[in-house]
């Protein structure tokens, strides 16, 4: 008997000896499992205002452009820190950049830079008034949002609503199919909020000069905090 014949015989004996144990058992198929989801939402007033002020400078000399930006930012910081108050209005610097500018021939023609200052907090009147007093920077972005405390409170309320609706829907489905109840198999909870863009009451061009130091006219919107509960239940 050749070595190949011996190998073939050994393989046949191994398969035969395994018998029914050679079969891999199939996983049981889940029955009477229902996938479902429910939402809960709460609309709340936005309570945090963030105003970004910025300026740009252009020039041939990089050091001169950087110096101009630094001067403008220092003056703005000095004015803003006079009204800074922990929790009510925080003051921080934003982006500061200095980039080369090239002509069509690829040669360096000068430098362009920008500097940014951000005022943020819950005291809307204080922040808008301070933004209006800063003369060396102009408003580049206004954004209202929810504070952590406000968002957490709204999420708790929305989550309770979503869970109650999930359970009610599961009970209704179980009864509709003739079951006495259900068992929760798996569940996922997700939360997010959708805000409305802030409204800025714009002035006429001829009145802006006389109101240069007036408070920035802004109006907060509302955010909708949405919590989604999804998962599966076993009917029994």
Order of alpha helices (4+ residues) and beta strands (2+ residues): alpha-beta-beta-alpha-beta-beta-alpha-beta-alpha-beta-beta-alpha-beta-beta
